[in-house]
Amino acid sequence: MSQTGSPIQPTVQLPNMSHYWVPFTANRQFKAMPRLFKAAKGNYFTTMDDREILDGTAGLWCVPAGHGREEIATAVGKQLLTLDYAPAFQTSHPLAFEAAERVAQYMPAGLDRIFFTNSGSESVETALKIALAYHRVCGNPLRNKLIGRERGYHGVNFGGIAVGGIAGNRKAFGNALAGVDHIRHPLDIANNAFTKGVPEDGGIALANEFEQRIMTLHDPSTIAALIVEPMQGSAGVIVPPKNYLKRLREICTKHGILLIFDEVITGFGRLGTKFGADYFDVIPDIITCAKGLTNGVVPMGAVAVKREIYDAFMENSAANAIELPHGYTYSAIPIACAAAIATLDIFATEKLEERAAGLSSRLESAAHALRGLPMVKDIRNIGLVAGIEFEAITGKPGAMAFATYLKCYEMGVHVRYTGDIIAVSPPLTIEPHEIDRIFSTIADAIKFVTAAGEAGLDHTQYLKNEQHWAVHNQLARAAHQQSGIEHLALEDTNFSQITMEHSA
């Protein structure tokens, strides 16, 4: 009810949000203050109330070419009306081979055999299977251990969680894959805080810890693969020091260990090069990718392997046998292939990697201008991505980053928060003035949150309009539904002050 006693009248009609279990989201909290987009074009989302929100994250790292690309929509629509589906096992279609050829041409030299999946998580799972099966088919079945890295993120399937180092994921689901170990992540705030780009020192010594670990705790001849992200994105933009990845490559080669680069985030221009492998001039044996492959339009991932890995399966498997008993119903689905080819055409025409490289200094300057603001502990950047890490608040993990994120959204900019870190990774089509706006908005948000003290960390003080919509939606359904039907869980939010009409 409003202060006058009349029912709250909505200006935005929300969907019934009871049934959808939103992934990687605090559902009760989100449904109490929903942030819903209804359209997107270029570098902007449009909200339910027709506000434009500048996309500072390229969707979820997956829209490098900007939103609403007609070239991709046309290609997908045409393909859908021509061939909507072809069985992925024992049959195929021409576009699958064309897409594989195009992806192979885009990859670093030598990684020209392509296996299609439907996501980054599936790409990682596939790469791990290929690594284990490769050694087996080569007559080395005892090479069955996998090494990941602390704070590494490799998706949400059991293999990816096992080799990953995200504590929350591992605690929630356990380690269901035996024979997995981890090495230390390369973040060293004590020595490299506020480094612009790649830290200069510590790379060789840090990489040598990998060799020391496998020599001390394992027999190197039992290690199948090491999997790392060239830049750890989901963990908060962790940039490896100079020569770190080169040294890992040397150690893997020395001991016959496959090196896997998880490039789901760093692939397709994010660092100002096609892949992180190109940026760091280190060629792995296997690359996983997804996200930008179709510009986020159709789910698709890919695993690229060196030709000698593929040839080992072809040459050492029994005649007429399935060389790799693995795949997905929607591997290389025609519309995904069409979207991938159209996306790669855009990259070729608009030279988005070069564009990202040219804008990287602008982003670096804008990001590091936040140094000295309250609570800012570190700033890290590489290519067209930056991370702002806040001082941890005892008893309130992530509160500062979440409040900053909400305030940015209020002010018309979408960023990403993870733990105590704000991450920025805009579309590669971003304009210089839009980069400036993203970081000036973050600066204003930080100042607002910190100036408000404890109240600034209270998430219920933000997005009053969204809370207003949620309350009305809940009341409206309660008035028209029988008891026992699911309603929004709003107990985590204080609505005592929500009496206003919506205002933009």
C-alpha positions in Angstrom: 0.0 0.0 0.0 1.1 3.6 -0.6 1.2 6.3 2.0 -2.3 7.4 0.9 -3.6 3.9 1.4 -4.2 3.2 -2.3 -2.7 0.1 -3.9 0.8 0.5 -5.4 0.5 1.0 -9.1 3.2 -0.4 -11.3 4.9 1.3 -14.2 6.6 -1.9 -15.2 5.0 -5.3 -15.4 7.4 -8.0 -14.4 7.1 -11.7 -15.4 6.2 -14.3 -12.9 9.7 -15.0 -11.5 8.8 -18.0 -9.3 9.8 -20.7 -11.7 13.1 -19.7 -13.1 16.2 -20.8 -11.0 18.7 -18.1 -12.0 22.2 -19.5 -12.3 25.1 -18.3 -10.2 22.8 -15.8 -8.5 21.4 -15.2 -5.0 17.9 -15.9 -6.2 16.0 -14.5 -3.2 18.0 -11.3 -3.3 17.7 -10.9 -7.1 14.0 -11.5 -7.3 13.5 -8.8 -4.6 15.3 -6.3 -6.8 15.3 -7.7 -10.3 17.6 -6.3 -12.9 16.0 -7.2 -16.2 17.0 -6.3 -19.8 14.5 -6.4 -22.6 16.7 -5.3 -25.5 20.3 -4.6 -26.5 22.0 -2.8 -29.4 25.6 -1.7 -29.9 27.2 -1.2 -26.5 24.0 -0.7 -24.6 21.3 -2.7 -22.9 17.7 -1.5 -22.5 15.9 -2.1 -19.2 12.3 -2.9 -18.6 11.6 0.8 -18.0 13.5 1.9 -21.2 16.7 3.1 -19.5 19.9 2.6 -21.5 22.6 0.7 -19.5 26.2 0.9 -20.9 27.5 -2.6 -21.1 30.8 -2.6 -19.3 31.2 -6.4 -19.4 30.4 -7.5 -23.0 27.5 -9.4 -21.6 29.3 -12.1 -19.6 32.6 -11.6 -21.5 30.9 -13.0 -24.6 29.8 -10.1 -26.8 33.0 -8.7 -28.3 31.4 -7.4 -31.4 28.6 -5.5 -29.6 24.9 -6.3 -29.4 22.3 -6.8 -32.1 24.6 -7.5 -35.0 22.4 -7.9 -38.0 25.0 -9.9 -39.9 24.8 -12.7 -37.3 21.1 -12.5 -37.0 20.7 -12.8 -40.8 23.1 -15.7 -41.0 21.3 -17.6 -38.1 17.9 -16.9 -39.5 18.8 -18.1 -43.0 20.4 -21.2 -41.7 17.5 -22.0 -39.5 15.2 -22.1 -42.5 17.6 -24.1 -44.5 18.8 -26.8 -42.1 17.8 -26.5 -38.5 19.5 -29.6 -37.3 21.6 -32.5 -38.4 22.6 -35.4 -36.1 26.0 -34.8 -34.7 27.0 -38.5 -34.5 27.7 -40.5 -37.7 26.4 -37.7 -39.9 27.2 -34.0 -40.3 26.6 -31.0 -42.5 28.9 -28.8 -44.7 28.8 -25.8 -42.4 30.4 -27.8 -39.5 33.5 -28.3 -41.7 33.5 -24.7 -42.9 33.2 -23.4 -39.3 36.1 -25.7 -38.2 38.3 -24.5 -41.0 37.6 -20.9 -40.1 38.3 -21.4 -36.4 41.5 -23.3 -37.3 42.6 -20.4 -39.4 42.0 -18.0 -36.5 43.9 -20.2 -34.0 47.7 -19.9 -33.3 49.7 -21.9 -35.8 49.5 -25.6 -35.5 46.3 -25.8 -33.5 44.2 -26.7 -36.5 42.0 -29.7 -35.4 38.8 -28.5 -33.9 36.2 -30.2 -31.7 32.9 -28.3 -31.2 31.1 -28.1 -27.9 28.3 -25.9 -26.6 30.0 -23.9 -23.8 33.3 -23.2 -22.1 32.5 -25.7 -19.4 32.1 -28.4 -22.1 35.2 -27.3 -23.9 37.2 -27.8 -20.7 35.7 -31.1 -20.0 36.5 -32.2 -23.6 40.1 -30.9 -23.4 40.7 -32.9 -20.2 39.2 -36.0 -21.8 41.4 -35.6 -24.9 44.5 -35.1 -22.7 43.9 -38.3 -20.8 42.8 -40.3 -23.9 45.8 -39.0 -25.8 48.3 -40.5 -23.5 46.4 -43.7 -23.3 46.2 -44.1 -27.1 50.0 -43.3 -27.2 50.7 -46.2 -24.9 51.1 -44.2 -21.7 48.0 -45.0 -19.6 49.8 -44.1 -16.3 49.8 -40.4 -17.4 46.4 -39.9 -15.7 46.9 -36.9 -13.4 45.8 -33.4 -14.0 47.2 -30.1 -12.6 45.2 -26.9 -12.2 45.9 -23.7 -10.4 44.6 -22.0 -7.3 41.8 -19.5 -8.1 41.5 -21.0 -11.6 38.0 -21.1 -13.1 37.4 -23.8 -15.7 33.6 -23.9 -15.8 31.0 -25.8 -13.7 31.2 -29.4 -14.9 32.9 -31.9 -12.5 36.2 -32.0 -14.4 36.4 -28.2 -14.6 35.6 -27.8 -10.9 38.2 -30.4 -10.0 41.0 -28.7 -11.9 39.7 -25.3 -10.9 40.6 -23.5 -7.8 37.5 -21.5 -6.9 36.9 -22.4 -3.3 33.2 -22.0 -3.3 32.6 -24.3 -6.2 34.9 -27.0 -4.8 33.3 -26.8 -1.3 29.8 -27.0 -2.8 30.3 -30.1 -5.0 33.6 -31.7 -3.8 36.4 -33.1 -5.9 34.8 -35.8 -7.9 37.9 -36.4 -10.1 40.8 -38.3 -8.6 44.4 -37.5 -9.4 44.2 -33.7 -9.5 46.6 -31.2 -7.9 47.0 -27.5 -8.0 49.8 -24.9 -8.2 49.9 -21.4 -6.8 48.2 -18.6 -8.6 50.4 -15.8 -9.9 48.8 -12.9 -8.0 51.3 -11.1 -5.8 49.7 -7.9 -4.5 52.5 -7.4 -2.0 55.0 -6.9 -4.8 53.0 -6.1 -7.8 50.0 -3.9 -6.7 48.8 -1.3 -9.2 50.9 -2.8 -12.0 49.9 -1.5 -15.4 49.8 -4.5 -17.7 52.1 -7.5 -17.2 54.2 -7.5 -13.9 57.9 -7.6 -14.6 59.2 -9.7 -11.8 58.6 -13.1 -10.3 57.5 -15.1 -13.3 60.3 -17.6 -13.6 60.5 -18.4 -9.9 56.7 -18.8 -9.7 56.6 -21.2 -12.7 59.5 -23.2 -11.3 57.3 -24.0 -8.3 55.3 -26.2 -10.8 58.3 -28.3 -11.6 59.3 -28.5 -8.0 55.9 -29.7 -7.1 55.6 -32.4 -9.7 59.1 -33.6 -8.9 58.5 -33.7 -5.2 54.9 -34.9 -4.9 54.4 -36.7 -8.2 56.3 -38.6 -10.8 56.3 -36.2 -13.8 55.7 -39.3 -16.0 52.2 -39.6 -14.4 51.1 -36.1 -15.3 48.8 -35.9 -18.3 48.2 -32.1 -18.5 48.5 -28.7 -16.9 45.5 -26.4 -17.5 45.8 -22.6 -16.9 44.1 -19.4 -18.1 46.5 -17.0 -19.7 44.7 -14.3 -17.7 42.5 -15.4 -14.8 39.3 -13.5 -15.5 36.6 -14.9 -13.2 39.1 -14.8 -10.2 39.4 -11.1 -10.6 41.7 -10.3 -13.5 44.9 -11.9 -12.4 47.7 -11.1 -14.9 50.7 -13.4 -14.9 54.2 -11.9 -14.6 56.6 -11.7 -17.5 58.0 -15.1 -18.7 55.7 -17.1 -16.4 53.8 -18.8 -19.2 56.9 -19.3 -21.2 58.5 -21.1 -18.4 55.4 -23.3 -17.8 55.7 -24.2 -21.5 59.3 -25.2 -21.2 58.6 -27.4 -18.1 55.6 -29.1 -19.8 57.7 -29.8 -22.9 60.6 -31.1 -20.9 58.4 -33.7 -19.0 56.0 -34.6 -21.9 53.0 -32.9 -20.2 50.3 -31.4 -22.4 49.8 -27.7 -21.8 46.1 -26.5 -22.0 45.2 -22.8 -22.2 41.6 -22.1 -21.1 40.9 -19.1 -23.4 37.2 -18.9 -22.9 37.6 -15.4 -21.7 40.9 -14.3 -23.3 40.0 -15.6 -26.8 38.6 -13.5 -29.6 40.4 -10.2 -29.1 40.0 -9.5 -25.4 43.8 -8.9 -24.9 44.2 -7.0 -28.1 45.3 -10.2 -29.9 43.3 -13.2 -31.2 44.2 -15.3 -28.2 46.2 -15.0 -25.0 48.6 -17.4 -26.6 49.4 -14.8 -29.2 49.7 -12.0 -26.6 52.2 -13.9 -24.5 53.8 -15.7 -27.5 53.3 -19.1 -25.9 51.8 -21.9 -27.9 50.0 -24.5 -25.9 49.0 -28.0 -27.0 45.3 -27.5 -26.6 43.1 -24.3 -26.5 39.6 -24.2 -25.2 37.3 -21.3 -26.2 33.6 -20.3 -26.3 31.9 -17.0 -25.4 33.0 -14.7 -28.2 33.0 -17.5 -30.8 29.4 -16.7 -31.7 29.3 -13.2 -30.1 27.0 -14.7 -27.4 24.2 -15.3 -29.9 24.1 -19.1 -29.9 25.8 -21.4 -27.3 29.0 -22.8 -28.8 32.4 -23.8 -27.7 35.5 -25.3 -29.4 38.6 -27.2 -28.5 41.6 -26.7 -30.8 44.4 -29.3 -30.6 47.8 -29.6 -32.3 47.7 -31.7 -35.4 50.0 -34.3 -33.9 47.5 -34.9 -31.1 44.7 -35.5 -33.6 46.9 -37.7 -35.7 47.8 -39.9 -32.7 44.2 -40.8 -32.3 43.8 -41.5 -36.0 47.0 -43.6 -36.3 46.8 -45.6 -33.1 43.1 -46.4 -32.8 41.8 -49.7 -34.0 40.6 -49.7 -37.6 37.0 -48.5 -38.0 36.8 -47.7 -34.3 35.5 -44.5 -32.8 38.7 -42.7 -32.0 37.3 -40.5 -29.3 34.0 -41.7 -27.7 32.8 -38.3 -26.7 30.5 -35.6 -28.1 27.2 -33.7 -27.6 23.8 -33.8 -29.3 24.3 -30.2 -30.3 28.0 -30.3 -31.3 28.3 -28.1 -34.4 24.6 -27.4 -34.6 24.0 -25.6 -37.9 22.9 -22.3 -36.5 25.9 -22.1 -34.1 28.2 -22.7 -37.1 26.5 -20.0 -39.0 26.8 -17.6 -36.1 30.5 -18.5 -35.6 31.3 -17.9 -39.3 29.4 -14.5 -39.3 31.2 -13.5 -36.1 34.6 -14.3 -37.6 33.7 -12.3 -40.7 33.0 -9.3 -38.4 36.4 -9.7 -36.7 38.1 -9.9 -40.1 36.3 -6.9 -41.5 36.4 -4.6 -38.5 39.8 -5.8 -37.2 38.4 -5.9 -33.6 41.6 -7.3 -32.1 43.5 -4.3 -33.4 40.8 -2.0 -32.2 41.0 -3.5 -28.7 44.8 -3.1 -28.7 44.4 0.5 -29.7 42.0 1.2 -26.9 43.9 -0.6 -24.2 46.0 2.4 -23.1 42.8 4.5 -22.7 41.3 1.8 -20.5 44.5 1.4 -18.5 44.7 5.2 -17.8 41.0 5.3 -16.9 41.3 2.3 -14.6 44.4 3.4 -12.8 42.9 6.9 -12.2 40.8 5.1 -9.5 44.0 4.6 -7.4 43.8 6.4 -4.1 40.0 6.2 -3.8 38.7 4.8 -0.5 38.9 1.0 -0.1 40.8 0.4 -3.4 43.4 -2.2 -2.7 44.7 -3.0 -6.2 44.0 -2.3 -9.9 45.0 -4.8 -12.6 44.7 -4.5 -16.3 45.6 -6.2 -19.6 44.3 -5.5 -23.1 40.7 -4.4 -22.8 40.0 -5.8 -19.3 40.6 -4.4 -15.8 39.9 -5.4 -12.3 39.5 -3.2 -9.2 40.0 -5.0 -5.9 38.7 -3.6 -2.7 40.0 -4.0 0.9 38.2 -6.9 2.5 35.7 -6.0 5.2 35.6 -8.4 8.1 32.4 -10.3 8.3 31.1 -8.8 5.0 32.9 -10.5 2.1 32.0 -9.0 -1.2 29.8 -6.3 0.3 31.8 -3.4 -1.0 32.0 -4.7 -4.6 28.3 -5.7 -4.6 27.2 -2.2 -3.4 29.5 -0.6 -6.0 28.0 -2.8 -8.7 24.4 -1.8 -7.7 25.2 1.9 -7.6 26.9 1.6 -11.0 23.7 0.0 -12.3 21.6 2.8 -10.8 23.8 5.3 -12.7 23.5 3.5 -16.0 26.6 1.3 -16.2 26.8 -2.5 -16.0 29.9 -3.9 -14.5 30.7 -7.3 -13.0 31.5 -8.1 -9.3 33.2 -11.2 -8.1 34.1 -11.4 -4.4 35.8 -8.1 -3.5 36.5 -7.2 -7.1 34.8 -5.2 -9.8 35.7 -6.4 -13.3 35.4 -4.4 -16.5 35.5 -6.0 -20.0 33.5 -4.0 -22.5 32.7 -4.9 -26.0 35.6 -4.4 -28.4 33.3 -1.9 -30.2 33.4 0.4 -27.1 34.2 4.1 -27.8 36.8 6.0 -25.9 34.3 8.3 -24.2 32.3 5.3 -23.1 35.5 3.8 -21.5 35.8 7.1 -19.6 32.2 7.0 -18.6 32.5 3.4 -17.2 35.4 4.3 -14.9 34.1 7.7 -13.9 30.8 6.0 -12.9 32.8 3.4 -10.9 34.7 6.2 -9.2 31.4 8.0 -8.3 29.9 4.8 -7.0 32.9 4.1 -4.8 32.8 7.6 -3.4 29.0 7.2 -2.7 29.3 3.8 -1.1 32.2 4.7 1.2 30.8 8.1 2.2 27.6 6.4 3.3 29.4 4.1 5.8 27.5 1.1 7.0 24.4 2.2 5.1 26.4 2.2 1.9 27.1 -1.5 2.2 23.4 -2.3 2.7 22.2 -3.6 -0.7 18.6 -2.8 0.2 19.4 0.9 -0.1 19.9 0.5 -3.9 17.6 0.0 -6.9 14.4 1.2 -5.1 12.5 1.1 -8.4 13.3 -2.5 -8.9 12.3 -3.3 -5.3 9.0 -1.4 -5.9 8.3 -3.6 -9.0 9.1 -6.7 -7.1 6.7 -5.8 -4.2 3.9 -4.9 -6.6 4.4 -8.1 -8.5 4.3 -10.2 -5.4 1.2 -8.4 -4.1 -0.6 -8.7 -7.4 0.0 -12.4 -7.6 -1.0 -12.9 -4.0 -4.3 -11.3 -4.8 -5.1 -13.6 -7.8 -3.5 -16.9 -6.8 -4.6 -19.6 -4.4 -2.6 -20.3 -1.3 0.2 -22.8 -1.7 1.5 -21.3 -5.0 5.1 -20.2 -5.0 5.7 -16.5 -4.3 8.8 -14.4 -4.3 11.0 -14.9 -1.3 11.5 -11.3 -0.1 12.6 -11.9 3.5 16.1 -10.7 2.8 15.1 -7.2 1.8 13.8 -4.2 3.7 10.8 -2.7 1.9 9.6 -0.4 4.7 10.5 2.7 2.8 9.2 1.6 -0.6 6.1 3.7 -1.2 7.2 5.8 -4.1 6.0 5.6 -7.7 8.6 4.5 -10.2 10.9 7.2 -11.6 13.6 6.8 -14.2 
